[in-house]
Amino acid sequence: MSEQAVRVEKSGPVSTVFLHRPARRNAVDGPTAARLADAFRAFDADPEAAVAVLHGEGGVFCSGADLTALGTGRGNRVAPDGDGPMGVSRLRLSKPVIAAVAGYAVAGGLELALWCDLRVADETAVFGVFCRRWGVPLVDGGTVRLPRLIGTSRAMDMILTGRAVDAAEAAAIGLANRVVPAGQALAAAQELAAQLAAFPQVCLRSDRASVLAGEGLDETAAMAAEFAHGQAALAQEAGPGAARFAAGEGRHGTSGLADGR
């Protein structure tokens, strides 16, 4: 097992970013946060990479910021501009990222999972604002992204109480997109990533960008943004895709998800 805190493995168009700090339950200190940001910037800039998976090794996704590093040279960066304390939380990538969650995804670890586009959790997953008990605030998007995902009432419950939310409840409230048996989160997330990577990418990325750009806009502005984002896909992919459909692809339930059914 590599002792690197952050490492990347590539399998075709899928890049998997591993967080590996077993002695700290994958808590993120300043240097680790910087490496996470560097890894995802490199993924976004890689023309061969289409979808990324973020996974914490050793049965824990991420236990948050490394509180033992506060006040030391390893402390997390805390500034209103540039990278966030957990590294990636202020990045807006052009490609999707899937969290593969096993064990605890709490405090800043919850915020890392929220930063991802989708969350595949195994049955051991536990989400929570555990930093509530230590007086450490959510400053990596937790108070922004959590209400958008699960609604203000449920988000406020999690944020104020700091209680644990298991995988079943996370799926029921929309925090987890998939729940799989224990030990299968990584494989399931990588399989899902490969399925996404098989779709026409201009269209997939423009629709994703439209969702993100539309947050906070009124309906008229959001519809205009959607139309603008869709122009590249209409020009590059819609015609060939329609021709494939007219030729018989995707009919009678014979094609799978990656084939565009």
C-alpha positions as CSV (number, residue, x, y, z in Angstrom):
1,M,0.0,0.0,0.0
2,S,1.3,3.4,-0.9
3,E,2.1,5.7,1.9
4,Q,1.3,8.8,-0.1
5,A,-1.5,10.8,1.4
6,V,-3.1,11.4,-2.0
7,R,-2.5,9.2,-5.1
8,V,-4.2,8.8,-8.4
9,E,-4.9,5.7,-10.4
10,K,-6.2,5.8,-14.0
11,S,-8.3,3.2,-15.8
12,G,-9.2,4.5,-19.3
13,P,-11.3,7.6,-18.9
14,V,-11.8,7.1,-15.1
15,S,-9.4,8.6,-12.6
16,T,-9.6,7.5,-9.0
17,V,-8.2,9.8,-6.3
18,F,-7.3,7.9,-3.1
19,L,-7.0,9.6,0.3
20,H,-4.7,7.5,2.5
21,R,-3.9,8.8,6.0
22,P,-4.8,5.7,8.0
23,A,-3.2,7.0,11.3
24,R,-5.5,10.0,11.2
25,R,-8.6,8.3,9.8
26,N,-8.0,10.1,6.5
27,A,-8.3,13.5,8.2
28,V,-6.9,16.2,5.9
29,D,-4.1,18.5,7.0
30,G,-2.8,21.5,5.0
31,P,-0.3,19.6,2.8
32,T,-3.0,16.9,2.1
33,A,-5.5,19.5,1.1
34,A,-3.1,21.0,-1.4
35,R,-2.4,17.6,-2.9
36,L,-6.1,16.9,-3.3
37,A,-6.6,20.2,-5.1
38,D,-3.6,19.5,-7.3
39,A,-4.9,16.0,-8.2
40,F,-8.3,17.3,-9.2
41,R,-6.9,20.2,-11.2
42,A,-4.8,17.7,-13.1
43,F,-7.8,15.5,-13.7
44,D,-9.8,18.4,-15.0
45,A,-7.0,19.4,-17.4
46,D,-6.4,15.9,-18.7
47,P,-8.1,15.5,-22.1
48,E,-8.1,11.7,-21.7
49,A,-9.9,11.8,-18.3
50,A,-13.7,12.0,-18.2
51,V,-14.9,11.1,-14.7
52,A,-13.2,11.0,-11.3
53,V,-13.9,8.9,-8.2
54,L,-12.8,10.1,-4.7
55,H,-12.3,7.4,-2.2
56,G,-10.9,7.2,1.3
57,E,-8.9,4.0,1.9
58,G,-9.0,1.8,4.9
59,G,-12.7,1.8,5.7
60,V,-13.0,5.6,6.4
61,F,-13.9,8.1,3.7
62,C,-12.6,11.2,5.6
63,S,-13.0,12.2,9.2
64,G,-12.6,15.9,8.4
65,A,-9.9,18.4,8.9
66,D,-6.9,17.2,10.9
67,L,-7.5,19.1,14.2
68,T,-4.0,18.0,15.5
69,A,-2.5,20.1,12.8
70,L,-4.1,23.4,13.9
71,G,-1.6,25.9,15.0
72,T,1.3,24.0,13.4
73,G,3.0,24.2,10.0
74,R,0.7,21.5,8.8
75,G,-2.5,23.4,9.5
76,N,-5.2,23.8,6.9
77,R,-5.2,27.0,4.8
78,V,-7.9,29.4,6.0
79,A,-8.4,32.4,3.8
80,P,-11.4,33.9,2.0
81,D,-9.8,33.4,-1.5
82,G,-7.9,30.6,-3.2
83,D,-8.3,27.0,-2.1
84,G,-10.6,26.1,0.8
85,P,-9.3,24.4,4.0
86,M,-10.1,21.0,2.6
87,G,-8.4,21.9,-0.7
88,V,-11.0,21.2,-3.4
89,S,-14.2,22.7,-1.9
90,R,-14.0,26.0,-4.0
91,L,-13.1,24.3,-7.2
92,R,-15.7,24.1,-9.9
93,L,-14.6,21.4,-12.3
94,S,-15.8,20.9,-15.9
95,K,-16.2,17.1,-15.3
96,P,-18.1,15.0,-12.8
97,V,-16.7,13.5,-9.6
98,I,-18.2,10.6,-7.7
99,A,-17.6,10.0,-4.0
100,A,-17.1,6.4,-3.0
101,V,-18.0,6.5,0.6
102,A,-17.3,3.7,3.2
103,G,-17.2,4.4,6.9
104,Y,-17.2,8.0,8.2
105,A,-17.7,11.0,6.0
106,V,-18.0,13.6,8.7
107,A,-17.3,17.3,9.3
108,G,-14.9,18.3,6.5
109,G,-15.2,14.8,5.1
110,L,-19.0,15.3,4.7
111,E,-18.1,18.6,2.9
112,L,-15.8,16.7,0.5
113,A,-18.6,14.2,-0.3
114,L,-21.0,17.1,-0.8
115,W,-18.6,18.7,-3.2
116,C,-18.8,15.6,-5.4
117,D,-21.6,15.4,-8.0
118,L,-22.8,11.9,-6.9
119,R,-22.3,9.8,-3.8
120,V,-22.1,6.0,-3.8
121,A,-22.2,4.8,-0.2
122,D,-21.8,1.3,1.2
123,E,-23.8,0.1,4.1
124,T,-21.0,1.1,6.6
125,A,-21.2,4.8,5.6
126,V,-21.9,7.4,8.3
127,F,-22.5,11.1,7.5
128,G,-22.5,13.9,10.0
129,V,-21.5,17.3,11.1
130,F,-19.4,15.9,13.9
131,C,-17.4,19.1,14.1
132,R,-20.4,20.5,16.0
133,R,-19.0,19.2,19.3
134,W,-15.7,20.9,18.8
135,G,-16.8,24.4,17.8
136,V,-15.3,24.0,14.3
137,P,-17.6,25.6,11.7
138,L,-18.5,24.4,8.2
139,V,-16.4,26.5,5.9
140,D,-16.0,24.2,3.0
141,G,-19.5,24.5,1.5
142,G,-21.4,22.4,4.1
143,T,-24.0,25.1,4.9
144,V,-24.4,25.8,1.1
145,R,-24.4,22.4,-0.6
146,L,-26.2,20.3,2.1
147,P,-29.5,22.4,2.0
148,R,-29.4,22.3,-1.8
149,L,-29.1,18.6,-1.8
150,I,-31.6,17.6,0.9
151,G,-33.6,20.7,1.7
152,T,-33.3,23.3,4.5
153,S,-35.2,21.4,7.2
154,R,-33.2,18.2,7.0
155,A,-30.0,20.1,6.5
156,M,-30.6,22.2,9.6
157,D,-31.3,19.1,11.6
158,M,-27.9,17.6,10.6
159,I,-26.1,20.9,11.0
160,L,-27.5,21.9,14.4
161,T,-27.5,18.5,16.1
162,G,-24.3,17.0,14.6
163,R,-26.0,13.6,14.7
164,A,-24.9,10.6,12.7
165,V,-26.8,9.7,9.5
166,D,-26.4,6.1,8.3
167,A,-26.4,4.9,4.7
168,A,-30.1,4.0,4.7
169,E,-31.2,7.4,5.9
170,A,-28.8,9.1,3.6
171,A,-30.4,7.4,0.7
172,A,-33.9,8.2,1.9
173,I,-33.2,11.9,2.1
174,G,-31.2,12.2,-1.1
175,L,-27.7,12.6,0.5
176,A,-26.5,9.2,-1.0
177,N,-27.4,8.4,-4.6
178,R,-26.7,4.7,-4.3
179,V,-26.2,2.3,-1.4
180,V,-24.3,-0.9,-2.0
181,P,-23.1,-3.8,0.3
182,A,-20.2,-3.2,2.6
183,G,-16.9,-3.1,0.8
184,Q,-18.4,-2.4,-2.6
185,A,-18.5,1.4,-2.7
186,L,-15.3,1.8,-4.7
187,A,-16.1,-0.8,-7.3
188,A,-19.7,0.5,-7.7
189,A,-18.5,4.1,-8.0
190,Q,-15.9,3.2,-10.6
191,E,-18.5,1.2,-12.6
192,L,-20.8,4.2,-12.5
193,A,-18.0,6.5,-13.6
194,A,-17.3,4.2,-16.6
195,Q,-20.9,4.4,-17.5
196,L,-20.9,8.2,-17.4
197,A,-17.6,8.3,-19.4
198,A,-19.3,6.3,-22.2
199,F,-21.9,9.0,-22.9
200,P,-21.3,11.8,-25.4
201,Q,-19.2,14.1,-23.2
202,V,-20.0,17.5,-24.6
203,C,-23.6,17.0,-23.9
204,L,-23.0,15.5,-20.5
205,R,-20.8,18.3,-19.4
206,S,-23.0,21.0,-20.7
207,D,-26.0,19.7,-18.9
208,R,-24.0,19.4,-15.7
209,A,-22.7,22.9,-16.1
210,S,-26.3,24.1,-16.7
211,V,-27.5,22.6,-13.4
212,L,-24.7,24.3,-11.5
213,A,-25.1,27.6,-13.3
214,G,-28.8,27.7,-12.7
215,E,-28.6,27.5,-8.9
216,G,-29.8,30.8,-7.5
217,L,-31.1,32.1,-10.8
218,D,-34.8,32.9,-11.5
219,E,-36.5,30.6,-14.0
220,T,-36.1,33.0,-17.0
221,A,-32.4,33.4,-16.4
222,A,-31.9,29.7,-15.7
223,M,-33.7,28.7,-18.9
224,A,-31.5,31.2,-20.9
225,A,-28.4,29.7,-19.3
226,E,-29.6,26.2,-20.1
227,F,-30.1,27.1,-23.7
228,A,-26.7,28.7,-23.9
229,H,-24.9,25.7,-22.4
230,G,-26.7,23.3,-24.8
231,Q,-25.5,25.0,-28.0
232,A,-22.1,23.1,-28.2
233,A,-23.8,19.8,-27.8
234,L,-26.5,20.7,-30.4
235,A,-23.7,21.6,-32.8
236,Q,-21.4,18.7,-32.2
237,E,-23.2,15.6,-30.8
238,A,-27.0,15.9,-31.3
239,G,-26.9,15.3,-35.1
240,P,-24.7,12.2,-35.0
241,G,-26.7,10.9,-32.0
242,A,-30.0,11.3,-33.7
243,A,-28.6,9.5,-36.8
244,R,-27.5,6.5,-34.6
245,F,-31.0,6.4,-33.1
246,A,-32.6,6.5,-36.5
247,A,-30.4,3.7,-37.6
248,G,-31.8,1.5,-34.8
249,E,-29.5,2.0,-31.8
250,G,-31.1,2.2,-28.4
251,R,-34.4,0.5,-29.3
252,H,-36.4,-2.4,-27.8
253,G,-34.5,-2.3,-24.5
254,T,-31.4,-3.9,-26.0
255,S,-28.9,-1.2,-25.1
256,G,-27.5,-0.5,-21.6
257,L,-27.1,2.7,-19.7
258,A,-23.7,3.5,-21.3
259,D,-25.2,3.0,-24.8
260,G,-27.6,5.9,-24.2
261,R,-30.9,4.0,-23.5
